[in-house]
Amino acid sequence: MQQDRENNPIKRMAELLRQGATLTDLSCPACASPLFRLKEGMLWCAKDEKKVVIVKEGEEPPKQNTTTQNNGAYDKLETVLMAKITDIQNKIETTQDIDELQKLTLALSELLNNVEKIKKMKA
């Protein structure tokens, strides 16, 4: 079920709305999919799963400095998530309880999906 959501842009869009994102009247310059404004104010393409920066004619693109700061935050978050992945991996190796194993693998899957999203945002 999680994999279906990851492969279906419509389901990703619905998830963004559930998380409080706003559907905008803008479209992605790369794929023409509708853009969403996340709570943080960032424009996001759910189909491409990437941040979108709109630069109007005559304006300067945003400074790279902001991206560097965001990448630092993303790096820190990625490090924390990787530590959690290691913790769960250790628990999976030692558990004998099937229900616990199922919960751990679900959590591991979510963490790995989040790490992948962070890597896409940093790109």
C-alpha positions in Angstrom: 0.0 0.0 0.0 2.8 2.4 0.8 4.5 1.6 -2.5 1.2 2.5 -4.3 1.2 5.9 -2.7 4.8 6.5 -3.7 4.2 5.5 -7.4 0.9 7.4 -7.8 1.2 11.2 -8.1 -2.6 11.7 -7.4 -2.2 9.8 -4.0 0.9 11.9 -3.3 -1.1 15.1 -4.0 -3.9 13.9 -1.7 -1.3 13.2 1.0 0.1 16.7 0.7 -3.3 18.2 1.1 -3.9 16.1 4.2 -0.6 17.4 5.6 -1.8 21.0 5.2 -0.3 21.9 1.8 -2.2 24.3 -0.4 -3.0 23.7 -4.1 -1.8 26.7 -6.2 -2.8 27.9 -9.6 0.8 27.4 -10.8 2.1 24.4 -12.7 5.4 22.7 -12.8 7.6 24.0 -15.6 9.1 20.5 -16.1 5.9 18.3 -16.1 2.9 20.7 -16.1 1.6 19.1 -12.9 -0.1 21.4 -10.4 2.2 22.9 -7.7 1.6 22.8 -4.0 2.7 25.3 -1.4 3.9 23.5 1.7 3.5 24.9 5.2 7.1 26.1 5.1 6.2 28.3 2.0 8.1 26.2 -0.5 6.5 25.3 -3.9 6.5 21.5 -4.4 5.8 19.3 -7.5 4.1 16.1 -6.2 4.7 14.3 -9.5 8.4 15.0 -9.7 8.8 15.1 -5.9 11.0 18.2 -6.1 11.1 21.8 -4.9 10.1 24.3 -7.6 11.5 27.9 -7.7 9.6 30.4 -9.8 11.6 33.3 -11.1 9.7 36.0 -12.9 11.2 37.7 -15.9 13.7 40.4 -14.9 14.1 39.0 -11.3 17.2 37.4 -10.0 17.1 33.7 -8.9 17.3 33.1 -5.2 20.8 33.2 -3.7 22.5 29.8 -3.4 23.2 30.7 0.2 19.6 29.7 1.2 20.0 26.4 -0.5 23.3 25.8 1.3 21.5 26.5 4.6 18.6 24.2 3.7 21.1 21.4 2.7 22.7 21.7 6.1 19.4 21.2 7.8 18.6 18.3 5.4 22.0 16.8 6.1 21.4 16.9 9.8 17.9 15.4 9.4 19.3 12.7 7.1 21.9 11.8 9.7 19.3 11.5 12.5 17.1 9.3 10.2 20.1 7.1 9.4 20.8 6.6 13.1 17.1 5.6 13.6 17.4 3.2 10.7 20.4 1.6 12.3 18.5 1.3 15.6 15.6 -0.4 13.9 18.0 -2.7 12.0 19.5 -3.9 15.3 16.0 -4.5 16.7 15.0 -6.4 13.7 18.0 -8.7 14.0 17.1 -9.6 17.6 13.3 -9.8 17.7 11.4 -13.1 17.6 8.0 -11.6 17.8 6.2 -11.5 14.4 4.0 -8.5 15.3 7.0 -6.5 16.5 8.9 -7.4 13.3 6.0 -6.2 11.2 5.9 -2.8 13.1 9.7 -2.5 12.8 9.7 -3.2 9.1 6.9 -0.7 8.5 8.8 2.0 10.5 12.0 1.1 8.5 10.1 1.5 5.2 8.8 5.0 6.2 12.3 6.1 7.4 13.9 5.0 4.1 11.2 6.8 2.1 11.9 9.9 4.1 15.6 9.7 3.5 14.9 9.3 -0.2 12.7 12.4 -0.2 15.4 14.4 1.6 18.0 13.4 -1.0 15.6 14.5 -3.8 15.1 17.9 -2.0 18.8 18.4 -1.7 19.3 17.7 -5.4 
